[in-house]
Amino acid sequence: MFRSFAVFNYRVWFIGALVSNIGTWMQATAQSWVVLTELTDNDPAAMGITMALQFGPPLLLVSVSGWVTDRFDRRHLLIATQSALLLLALTTGILLLTGVMTLGMMYGIALTSGVVMAFDNPARQTFVSDVVARERASNAIALNAASFNGARMIGPAVAGVMIVAVGTGWVFLVNAVTFLAMGVALFLIRPAELVPRAKSPSGARLADGFRYVARRPDLIVTFTMVFLIGAMGMNFPIFASTMALEFGQEADGFGLLSSILAVGSLAGALMAAQRDRARIRVLILAALGFGLASIASVLMPSYWGYALTLILVGFMVVTTLTTANGYVQTTTDPAVRGRVMALYVAILMGGTPLGAPIIGAIAGEFGPRVAILVGASAGILAFGIGLTWMLVSGRIRRHEHRRFALRISETMPIPVAPAPEQFSDQVAGGTALPVQDSETDPPTSAHAVREPTR
């Protein structure tokens, strides 16, 4: 489960990311509560607009951010983006403590943060492949998710207590301090021990990532599922805050819900870390589980009943996203991985500007339970799309010898059309890129993904 910790650079990265993630979750909780209770009169729609402004830029800047991630040193890029996010958190905290913060100013800060995150997220996602060797990539990605969700157990609960005790401004200032941990980690990482990566030549085009994904039906299906769940199902700040108010809770009750959600999320990430590779069937089944768990949460009549169902919701959503992330990274050509991951992040986060205002309006007009049901339906629809693709592509068929049994063939090669010249030799000329996705195939089998030419 923790085999990536054998790498010094990954240990340093993990510790810095864990501390920084705690502060990030503290700020996310405080920002939602400020917009909902201090800058508006319990208006979920305003929360939806804030989330749309914050998560919209990754979608709009996907081509540029992906190209930058592939073209430049990711470690230096992360130092720049983390420094910018530190300054934004510091500014927000000062504005809140001095009492001059307005809703319009919060919108502007959310938009600026979104622009920085458009470059920070794909760089962080793909930097993992620079820190560990390819055979450890799936494990490292899952442990990153564990760090993120472990911090989610701590951050919101601490933020809730701080908001009640000293106010929201101090939460943003604490988050600014936690960014220093990531900065120290990036400086301590040994560049000489980073895995050599395939860099895009100067002639690389912004659209190469789009062309690559267009030639991969499995990635199109994965991105579609992630978009649906990200746009409609992952609006947890809206769901948790409005449900907390419905149950008569204050900021600490809201923060506790986020932490309880993280319990299941952490369990899902650790289970993903135990798997030797990401499998697309796990992604499809987890999408169904997310939809069913969300429906169960709607039926809960009490605060603690709702809180307990969030453990299952968190488990399913993190299993879905961790599997999708690992599958995309480990089956994508290194020469375009930054652009493909930028597209992945844009689809995951960029769906929020479309879904969050809708979910916020539904929660304000019809109540949070109806809004959660809409999110649940997105998970079930994502499952339907994934299952349909498995059937149509021939990956699920009747067993040859057992009458009522099905057979899943996940090692079928993925057809890749002729790739641009700057892609690695592995996919040039239309070579199929097989996916090692069967539990019965050892890593050295003929079905394994070959190490691309560097």
Summary of the structure (lengths in Angstrom):
residues: 454
radius of gyration: 21.5
end to end distance: 28.1
largest distance: 73.6
contacts: 1729
relative contact order: 0.15
helix: 74%
strand: 2%
